Amino acid sequence: MTLPTRLAPSTSPDTQFFWDGLRERRLLVQRCDGCGALRHPPRPMCPQCHSLAWTSIESSGRGTILSAVVMRHPQYPWFETDPVVVLVELEEGWRLVANLAGVESADGVMNAAVAVEFEDFEGDLTLPVFRMVAP
Ligand code: ZN
């Protein structure tokens, strides 16, 4: 049996742009055409003004770690060490959860400046991952 290198995300017409953007090395976020609010995860309606109209904008991919955990359970076969999962506030003011590369512990990562990178997997899947950078 061959194991996938990652679980594939479920996609919908509302989320496809996000996954397509990652394959193009672009971190995209929904922006409401009605009020300009950014929202993630992608969804059909703006929670602020209830507009169904939206476009996507490209994020700088730079942000700050707001929260971090080491994921010990469940254990997945594709992680050699327990991954550090972070909540990042991007410069544009939206938030994204992703793994933090280059560390094996969540110690000392709070409020660290990070930049996004893109990691490719089998099945035409690209995921965002953050790495700490100089502020
Ligand atoms: Zn809106």
Backbone and ligand atoms as CSV (ligand in chain L), in Angstrom:
chain,resi,resn,atom,element,x,y,z
A,1,MET,N,N,0.847,-1.192,0.000
A,1,MET,CA,C,0.000,0.000,0.000
A,1,MET,C,C,0.887,1.248,0.000
A,2,THR,N,N,0.553,2.178,-0.853
A,2,THR,CA,C,1.277,3.440,-0.905
A,2,THR,C,C,0.507,4.497,-0.135
A,3,LEU,N,N,1.186,5.132,0.798
A,3,LEU,CA,C,0.537,6.184,1.567
A,3,LEU,C,C,0.688,7.514,0.840
A,4,PRO,N,N,-0.355,8.319,0.867
A,4,PRO,CA,C,-0.196,9.670,0.312
A,4,PRO,C,C,0.786,10.449,1.173
A,5,THR,N,N,1.446,11.454,0.585
A,5,THR,CA,C,2.398,12.228,1.362
A,5,THR,C,C,1.704,13.257,2.244
A,6,ARG,N,N,0.476,13.552,1.959
A,6,ARG,CA,C,-0.351,14.409,2.813
A,6,ARG,C,C,-1.803,14.113,2.512
A,7,LEU,N,N,-2.666,14.485,3.442
A,7,LEU,CA,C,-4.090,14.390,3.174
A,7,LEU,C,C,-4.466,15.495,2.193
A,8,ALA,N,N,-5.212,15.139,1.175
A,8,ALA,CA,C,-5.653,16.143,0.209
A,8,ALA,C,C,-6.779,16.966,0.816
A,9,PRO,N,N,-6.767,18.254,0.565
A,9,PRO,CA,C,-7.853,19.096,1.088
A,9,PRO,C,C,-9.125,18.842,0.309
A,10,SER,N,N,-10.255,19.068,0.947
A,10,SER,CA,C,-11.503,19.059,0.192
A,10,SER,C,C,-11.631,20.439,-0.445
A,11,THR,N,N,-12.025,20.443,-1.687
A,11,THR,CA,C,-12.138,21.722,-2.388
A,11,THR,C,C,-13.577,21.947,-2.822
A,12,SER,N,N,-13.890,23.188,-3.097
A,12,SER,CA,C,-15.212,23.563,-3.586
A,12,SER,C,C,-14.996,24.752,-4.521
A,13,PRO,N,N,-16.042,25.162,-5.238
A,13,PRO,CA,C,-15.887,26.353,-6.084
A,13,PRO,C,C,-15.414,27.580,-5.295
A,14,ASP,N,N,-15.713,27.621,-3.999
A,14,ASP,CA,C,-15.297,28.769,-3.191
A,14,ASP,C,C,-13.851,28.682,-2.735
A,15,THR,N,N,-13.291,27.484,-2.648
A,15,THR,CA,C,-11.929,27.344,-2.126
A,15,THR,C,C,-10.893,27.050,-3.213
A,16,GLN,N,N,-11.344,26.718,-4.423
A,16,GLN,CA,C,-10.417,26.278,-5.468
A,16,GLN,C,C,-9.325,27.313,-5.743
A,17,PHE,N,N,-9.675,28.598,-5.720
A,17,PHE,CA,C,-8.685,29.645,-6.018
A,17,PHE,C,C,-7.510,29.590,-5.044
A,18,PHE,N,N,-7.798,29.252,-3.775
A,18,PHE,CA,C,-6.742,29.220,-2.759
A,18,PHE,C,C,-5.717,28.135,-3.089
A,19,TRP,N,N,-6.216,26.931,-3.415
A,19,TRP,CA,C,-5.327,25.803,-3.718
A,19,TRP,C,C,-4.606,26.015,-5.045
A,20,ASP,N,N,-5.313,26.576,-6.031
A,20,ASP,CA,C,-4.671,26.888,-7.312
A,20,ASP,C,C,-3.552,27.914,-7.103
A,21,GLY,N,N,-3.794,28.912,-6.276
A,21,GLY,CA,C,-2.794,29.938,-5.996
A,21,GLY,C,C,-1.531,29.349,-5.392
A,22,LEU,N,N,-1.700,28.410,-4.474
A,22,LEU,CA,C,-0.538,27.784,-3.843
A,22,LEU,C,C,0.329,27.083,-4.883
A,23,ARG,N,N,-0.314,26.405,-5.846
A,23,ARG,CA,C,0.461,25.729,-6.902
A,23,ARG,C,C,1.252,26.733,-7.736
A,24,GLU,N,N,0.758,27.986,-7.797
A,24,GLU,CA,C,1.444,29.048,-8.548
A,24,GLU,C,C,2.383,29.857,-7.650
A,25,ARG,N,N,2.647,29.352,-6.418
A,25,ARG,CA,C,3.511,30.062,-5.453
A,25,ARG,C,C,2.930,31.413,-5.062
A,26,ARG,N,N,1.583,31.469,-4.947
A,26,ARG,CA,C,0.923,32.698,-4.537
A,26,ARG,C,C,-0.012,32.361,-3.392
A,27,LEU,N,N,0.070,33.167,-2.318
A,27,LEU,CA,C,-0.827,33.005,-1.177
A,27,LEU,C,C,-1.973,33.988,-1.358
A,28,LEU,N,N,-3.148,33.472,-1.670
A,28,LEU,CA,C,-4.295,34.317,-1.999
A,28,LEU,C,C,-5.305,34.309,-0.860
A,29,VAL,N,N,-5.981,35.428,-0.728
A,29,VAL,CA,C,-7.019,35.556,0.302
A,29,VAL,C,C,-8.227,36.243,-0.319
A,30,GLN,N,N,-9.408,35.848,0.147
A,30,GLN,CA,C,-10.643,36.457,-0.340
A,30,GLN,C,C,-10.787,37.877,0.208
A,31,ARG,N,N,-11.206,38.794,-0.679
A,31,ARG,CA,C,-11.551,40.152,-0.252
A,31,ARG,C,C,-12.964,40.454,-0.725
A,32,CYS,N,N,-13.784,40.866,0.231
A,32,CYS,CA,C,-15.179,41.173,-0.075
A,32,CYS,C,C,-15.257,42.390,-0.989
A,33,ASP,N,N,-16.026,42.261,-2.073
A,33,ASP,CA,C,-16.231,43.399,-2.969
A,33,ASP,C,C,-17.171,44.434,-2.363
A,34,GLY,N,N,-17.948,44.027,-1.372
A,34,GLY,CA,C,-18.896,44.948,-0.761
A,34,GLY,C,C,-18.251,45.881,0.255
A,35,CYS,N,N,-17.435,45.317,1.160
A,35,CYS,CA,C,-16.885,46.130,2.250
A,35,CYS,C,C,-15.366,46.065,2.335
A,36,GLY,N,N,-14.731,45.211,1.535
A,36,GLY,CA,C,-13.272,45.146,1.531
A,36,GLY,C,C,-12.673,44.249,2.593
A,37,ALA,N,N,-13.518,43.624,3.422
A,37,ALA,CA,C,-12.984,42.759,4.482
A,37,ALA,C,C,-12.318,41.521,3.877
A,38,LEU,N,N,-11.196,41.113,4.490
A,38,LEU,CA,C,-10.522,39.876,4.089
A,38,LEU,C,C,-11.094,38.735,4.903
A,39,ARG,N,N,-11.202,37.558,4.293
A,39,ARG,CA,C,-11.709,36.420,5.065
A,39,ARG,C,C,-11.013,35.137,4.649
A,40,HIS,N,N,-10.749,34.311,5.664
A,40,HIS,CA,C,-10.166,32.998,5.477
A,40,HIS,C,C,-10.586,32.148,6.663
A,41,PRO,N,N,-10.980,30.881,6.475
A,41,PRO,CA,C,-11.037,30.147,5.216
A,41,PRO,C,C,-12.060,30.739,4.257
A,42,PRO,N,N,-11.877,30.448,2.957
A,42,PRO,CA,C,-12.781,30.985,1.949
A,42,PRO,C,C,-14.210,30.481,2.155
A,43,ARG,N,N,-15.160,31.359,1.927
A,43,ARG,CA,C,-16.569,30.979,2.004
A,43,ARG,C,C,-17.390,31.917,1.129
A,44,PRO,N,N,-18.624,31.502,0.832
A,44,PRO,CA,C,-19.386,32.239,-0.183
A,44,PRO,C,C,-19.799,33.650,0.232
A,45,MET,N,N,-20.114,33.841,1.515
A,45,MET,CA,C,-20.723,35.114,1.921
A,45,MET,C,C,-19.871,35.849,2.941
A,46,CYS,N,N,-19.824,37.166,2.807
A,46,CYS,CA,C,-19.090,37.992,3.763
A,46,CYS,C,C,-19.829,38.008,5.100
A,47,PRO,N,N,-19.155,37.659,6.197
A,47,PRO,CA,C,-19.829,37.681,7.498
A,47,PRO,C,C,-20.091,39.104,8.005
A,48,GLN,N,N,-19.429,40.097,7.396
A,48,GLN,CA,C,-19.613,41.489,7.840
A,48,GLN,C,C,-20.822,42.144,7.157
A,49,CYS,N,N,-20.876,42.055,5.816
A,49,CYS,CA,C,-21.908,42.810,5.081
A,49,CYS,C,C,-22.829,41.904,4.259
A,50,HIS,N,N,-22.577,40.589,4.298
A,50,HIS,CA,C,-23.411,39.591,3.626
A,50,HIS,C,C,-23.364,39.662,2.109
A,51,SER,N,N,-22.366,40.328,1.565
A,51,SER,CA,C,-22.203,40.349,0.111
A,51,SER,C,C,-21.708,38.991,-0.374
A,52,LEU,N,N,-22.180,38.596,-1.544
A,52,LEU,CA,C,-21.708,37.360,-2.175
A,52,LEU,C,C,-20.603,37.644,-3.184
A,53,ALA,N,N,-20.293,38.918,-3.400
A,53,ALA,CA,C,-19.285,39.290,-4.394
A,53,ALA,C,C,-17.911,39.355,-3.741
A,54,TRP,N,N,-16.924,38.739,-4.379
A,54,TRP,CA,C,-15.580,38.780,-3.825
A,54,TRP,C,C,-14.556,38.621,-4.933
A,55,THR,N,N,-13.344,39.038,-4.624
A,55,THR,CA,C,-12.204,38.783,-5.485
A,55,THR,C,C,-11.095,38.282,-4.579
A,56,SER,N,N,-10.009,37.824,-5.163
A,56,SER,CA,C,-8.887,37.404,-4.334
A,56,SER,C,C,-7.732,38.370,-4.546
A,57,ILE,N,N,-6.976,38.559,-3.476
A,57,ILE,CA,C,-5.768,39.381,-3.573
A,57,ILE,C,C,-4.594,38.522,-3.113
A,58,GLU,N,N,-3.399,38.885,-3.556
A,58,GLU,CA,C,-2.214,38.135,-3.178
A,58,GLU,C,C,-1.625,38.713,-1.892
A,59,SER,N,N,-1.389,37.856,-0.939
A,59,SER,CA,C,-0.771,38.251,0.324
A,59,SER,C,C,0.735,38.340,0.157
A,60,SER,N,N,1.339,39.164,0.988
A,60,SER,CA,C,2.814,39.226,1.006
A,60,SER,C,C,3.403,37.927,1.536
A,61,GLY,N,N,2.585,37.171,2.298
A,61,GLY,CA,C,3.086,35.944,2.905
A,61,GLY,C,C,3.915,36.200,4.149
A,62,ARG,N,N,4.020,37.458,4.545
A,62,ARG,CA,C,4.787,37.792,5.749
A,62,ARG,C,C,3.820,38.087,6.885
A,63,GLY,N,N,4.203,37.656,8.084
A,63,GLY,CA,C,3.324,37.876,9.214
A,63,GLY,C,C,4.016,37.591,10.525
A,64,THR,N,N,3.186,37.415,11.555
A,64,THR,CA,C,3.673,37.228,12.917
A,64,THR,C,C,2.949,36.039,13.549
A,65,ILE,N,N,3.687,35.234,14.297
A,65,ILE,CA,C,3.090,34.074,14.963
A,65,ILE,C,C,2.291,34.533,16.181
A,66,LEU,N,N,0.986,34.181,16.179
A,66,LEU,CA,C,0.119,34.526,17.304
A,66,LEU,C,C,0.002,33.384,18.295
A,67,SER,N,N,0.126,32.150,17.806
A,67,SER,CA,C,-0.041,30.981,18.660
A,67,SER,C,C,0.696,29.811,18.029
A,68,ALA,N,N,1.145,28.889,18.868
A,68,ALA,CA,C,1.899,27.741,18.353
A,68,ALA,C,C,1.670,26.533,19.246
A,69,VAL,N,N,1.579,25.360,18.616
A,69,VAL,CA,C,1.482,24.106,19.351
A,69,VAL,C,C,2.324,23.063,18.631
A,70,VAL,N,N,2.777,22.069,19.388
A,70,VAL,CA,C,3.397,20.903,18.778
A,70,VAL,C,C,2.313,19.836,18.692
A,71,MET,N,N,2.053,19.360,17.467
A,71,MET,CA,C,0.980,18.386,17.273
A,71,MET,C,C,1.517,16.977,17.523
A,72,ARG,N,N,1.175,16.407,18.689
A,72,ARG,CA,C,1.657,15.064,19.042
A,72,ARG,C,C,0.638,13.993,18.680
A,73,HIS,N,N,-0.632,14.334,18.654
A,73,HIS,CA,C,-1.693,13.408,18.281
A,73,HIS,C,C,-2.693,14.136,17.410
A,74,PRO,N,N,-3.237,13.494,16.393
A,74,PRO,CA,C,-2.897,12.136,15.978
A,74,PRO,C,C,-1.535,12.112,15.291
A,75,GLN,N,N,-0.906,10.944,15.267
A,75,GLN,CA,C,0.388,10.808,14.618
A,75,GLN,C,C,0.164,10.397,13.173
A,76,TYR,N,N,0.827,11.074,12.274
A,76,TYR,CA,C,0.731,10.759,10.857
A,76,TYR,C,C,2.069,10.247,10.373
A,77,PRO,N,N,2.041,9.263,9.439
A,77,PRO,CA,C,3.296,8.635,9.018
A,77,PRO,C,C,4.215,9.558,8.232
A,78,TRP,N,N,3.698,10.676,7.717
A,78,TRP,CA,C,4.544,11.512,6.866
A,78,TRP,C,C,5.331,12.568,7.628
A,79,PHE,N,N,5.168,12.660,8.946
A,79,PHE,CA,C,5.973,13.598,9.734
A,79,PHE,C,C,7.070,12.837,10.464
A,80,GLU,N,N,8.333,13.190,10.197
A,80,GLU,CA,C,9.438,12.524,10.884
A,80,GLU,C,C,9.498,12.943,12.349
A,81,THR,N,N,9.147,14.182,12.608
A,81,THR,CA,C,9.050,14.673,13.981
A,81,THR,C,C,7.684,15.341,14.132
A,82,ASP,N,N,7.230,15.480,15.370
A,82,ASP,CA,C,5.931,16.114,15.596
A,82,ASP,C,C,5.959,17.537,15.045
A,83,PRO,N,N,5.023,17.875,14.173
A,83,PRO,CA,C,5.077,19.199,13.536
A,83,PRO,C,C,4.679,20.325,14.491
A,84,VAL,N,N,5.310,21.469,14.298
A,84,VAL,CA,C,4.925,22.677,15.015
A,84,VAL,C,C,3.894,23.392,14.138
A,85,VAL,N,N,2.697,23.584,14.703
A,85,VAL,CA,C,1.597,24.213,13.969
A,85,VAL,C,C,1.395,25.613,14.526
A,86,VAL,N,N,1.326,26.587,13.644
A,86,VAL,CA,C,1.239,27.976,14.097
A,86,VAL,C,C,0.019,28.680,13.507
A,87,LEU,N,N,-0.477,29.628,14.283
A,87,LEU,CA,C,-1.483,30.573,13.802
A,87,LEU,C,C,-0.735,31.862,13.492
A,88,VAL,N,N,-0.784,32.276,12.236
A,88,VAL,CA,C,-0.041,33.460,11.795
A,88,VAL,C,C,-1.010,34.567,11.422
A,89,GLU,N,N,-0.718,35.773,11.899
A,89,GLU,CA,C,-1.447,36.935,11.410
A,89,GLU,C,C,-0.621,37.550,10.298
A,90,LEU,N,N,-1.185,37.524,9.085
A,90,LEU,CA,C,-0.489,38.074,7.931
A,90,LEU,C,C,-0.512,39.604,7.975
A,91,GLU,N,N,0.416,40.212,7.264
A,91,GLU,CA,C,0.523,41.682,7.242
A,91,GLU,C,C,-0.775,42.368,6.864
A,92,GLU,N,N,-1.563,41.700,6.000
A,92,GLU,CA,C,-2.807,42.321,5.534
A,92,GLU,C,C,-3.919,42.243,6.574
A,93,GLY,N,N,-3.684,41.494,7.684
A,93,GLY,CA,C,-4.675,41.457,8.754
A,93,GLY,C,C,-5.560,40.228,8.749
A,94,TRP,N,N,-5.182,39.180,8.056
A,94,TRP,CA,C,-5.950,37.928,8.104
A,94,TRP,C,C,-5.070,36.851,8.705
A,95,ARG,N,N,-5.674,35.733,9.060
A,95,ARG,CA,C,-4.953,34.701,9.798
A,95,ARG,C,C,-4.990,33.374,9.071
A,96,LEU,N,N,-3.902,32.623,9.219
A,96,LEU,CA,C,-3.779,31.330,8.551
A,96,LEU,C,C,-3.055,30.365,9.486
A,97,VAL,N,N,-3.545,29.134,9.558
A,97,VAL,CA,C,-2.899,28.065,10.319
A,97,VAL,C,C,-2.078,27.229,9.350
A,98,ALA,N,N,-0.814,26.983,9.697
A,98,ALA,CA,C,0.054,26.156,8.848
A,98,ALA,C,C,1.187,25.636,9.715
A,99,ASN,N,N,1.985,24.752,9.149
A,99,ASN,CA,C,3.138,24.250,9.878
A,99,ASN,C,C,4.267,25.279,9.850
A,100,LEU,N,N,5.117,25.193,10.869
A,100,LEU,CA,C,6.308,26.040,10.943
A,100,LEU,C,C,7.514,25.164,10.644
A,101,ALA,N,N,8.222,25.492,9.587
A,101,ALA,CA,C,9.380,24.709,9.166
A,101,ALA,C,C,10.641,25.163,9.902
A,102,GLY,N,N,11.587,24.260,10.025
A,102,GLY,CA,C,12.904,24.628,10.533
A,102,GLY,C,C,13.031,24.607,12.042
A,103,VAL,N,N,11.993,24.178,12.753
A,103,VAL,CA,C,12.059,24.089,14.212
A,103,VAL,C,C,11.440,22.759,14.636
A,104,GLU,N,N,11.827,22.284,15.811
A,104,GLU,CA,C,11.229,21.054,16.336
A,104,GLU,C,C,10.493,21.307,17.633
A,105,SER,N,N,10.464,22.572,18.049
A,105,SER,CA,C,9.814,22.936,19.295
A,105,SER,C,C,9.096,24.261,19.099
A,106,ALA,N,N,8.041,24.468,19.880
A,106,ALA,CA,C,7.321,25.740,19.832
A,106,ALA,C,C,7.924,26.761,20.791
A,107,ASP,N,N,8.995,26.365,21.496
A,107,ASP,CA,C,9.616,27.281,22.452
A,107,ASP,C,C,10.199,28.495,21.727
A,108,GLY,N,N,9.863,29.671,22.214
A,108,GLY,CA,C,10.472,30.888,21.689
A,108,GLY,C,C,9.971,31.355,20.337
A,109,VAL,N,N,8.890,30.801,19.857
A,109,VAL,CA,C,8.428,31.222,18.531
A,109,VAL,C,C,7.312,32.271,18.590
A,110,MET,N,N,6.742,32.476,19.778
A,110,MET,CA,C,5.652,33.444,19.868
A,110,MET,C,C,6.112,34.820,19.400
A,111,ASN,N,N,5.266,35.467,18.606
A,111,ASN,CA,C,5.510,36.809,18.069
A,111,ASN,C,C,6.651,36.876,17.066
A,112,ALA,N,N,7.179,35.739,16.665
A,112,ALA,CA,C,8.274,35.747,15.682
A,112,ALA,C,C,7.736,36.159,14.318
A,113,ALA,N,N,8.580,36.845,13.565
A,113,ALA,CA,C,8.256,37.198,12.179
A,113,ALA,C,C,8.462,35.964,11.315
A,114,VAL,N,N,7.535,35.737,10.398
A,114,VAL,CA,C,7.614,34.576,9.514
A,114,VAL,C,C,7.309,34.995,8.078
A,115,ALA,N,N,7.728,34.139,7.167
A,115,ALA,CA,C,7.385,34.300,5.751
A,115,ALA,C,C,6.915,32.954,5.236
A,116,VAL,N,N,6.010,33.004,4.277
A,116,VAL,CA,C,5.456,31.761,3.740
A,116,VAL,C,C,6.416,31.150,2.723
A,117,GLU,N,N,6.406,29.834,2.672
A,117,GLU,CA,C,7.067,29.069,1.623
A,117,GLU,C,C,6.039,28.070,1.113
A,118,PHE,N,N,6.356,27.426,0.005
A,118,PHE,CA,C,5.397,26.514,-0.608
A,118,PHE,C,C,6.040,25.147,-0.748
A,119,GLU,N,N,5.320,24.131,-0.286
A,119,GLU,CA,C,5.850,22.773,-0.284
A,119,GLU,C,C,4.963,21.900,-1.177
A,120,ASP,N,N,5.589,21.201,-2.114
A,120,ASP,CA,C,4.851,20.370,-3.069
A,120,ASP,C,C,4.786,18.926,-2.607
A,121,PHE,N,N,3.639,18.301,-2.875
A,121,PHE,CA,C,3.421,16.898,-2.514
A,121,PHE,C,C,2.847,16.157,-3.704
A,122,GLU,N,N,2.845,14.824,-3.563
A,122,GLU,CA,C,2.236,13.995,-4.604
A,122,GLU,C,C,0.786,14.412,-4.815
A,123,GLY,N,N,0.301,14.170,-6.009
A,123,GLY,CA,C,-1.097,14.443,-6.288
A,123,GLY,C,C,-1.362,15.900,-6.609
A,124,ASP,N,N,-0.334,16.620,-7.080
A,124,ASP,CA,C,-0.518,18.017,-7.484
A,124,ASP,C,C,-0.987,18.883,-6.320
A,125,LEU,N,N,-0.495,18.572,-5.130
A,125,LEU,CA,C,-0.870,19.310,-3.923
A,125,LEU,C,C,0.292,20.202,-3.473
A,126,THR,N,N,0.005,21.459,-3.246
A,126,THR,CA,C,0.982,22.391,-2.678
A,126,THR,C,C,0.383,22.975,-1.410
A,127,LEU,N,N,1.181,22.972,-0.334
A,127,LEU,CA,C,0.716,23.506,0.943
A,127,LEU,C,C,1.605,24.666,1.372
A,128,PRO,N,N,1.024,25.639,2.081
A,128,PRO,CA,C,1.849,26.716,2.628
A,128,PRO,C,C,2.528,26.245,3.906
A,129,VAL,N,N,3.734,26.710,4.128
A,129,VAL,CA,C,4.446,26.444,5.371
A,129,VAL,C,C,5.176,27.741,5.723
A,130,PHE,N,N,5.265,28.030,7.010
A,130,PHE,CA,C,5.941,29.264,7.414
A,130,PHE,C,C,7.331,28.944,7.928
A,131,ARG,N,N,8.210,29.925,7.804
A,131,ARG,CA,C,9.567,29.816,8.333
A,131,ARG,C,C,9.902,31.162,8.978
A,132,MET,N,N,10.593,31.111,10.122
A,132,MET,CA,C,10.942,32.350,10.813
A,132,MET,C,C,11.981,33.126,10.008
A,133,VAL,N,N,11.821,34.441,9.990
A,133,VAL,CA,C,12.713,35.335,9.267
A,133,VAL,C,C,13.078,36.498,10.178
A,134,ALA,N,N,14.098,37.245,9.789
A,134,ALA,CA,C,14.440,38.448,10.538
A,134,ALA,C,C,13.298,39.449,10.404
A,135,PRO,N,N,12.891,40.106,11.509
A,135,PRO,CA,C,11.759,41.043,11.435
A,135,PRO,C,C,12.056,42.243,10.540
L,1,ZN,ZN,ZN,-18.267,42.503,3.129
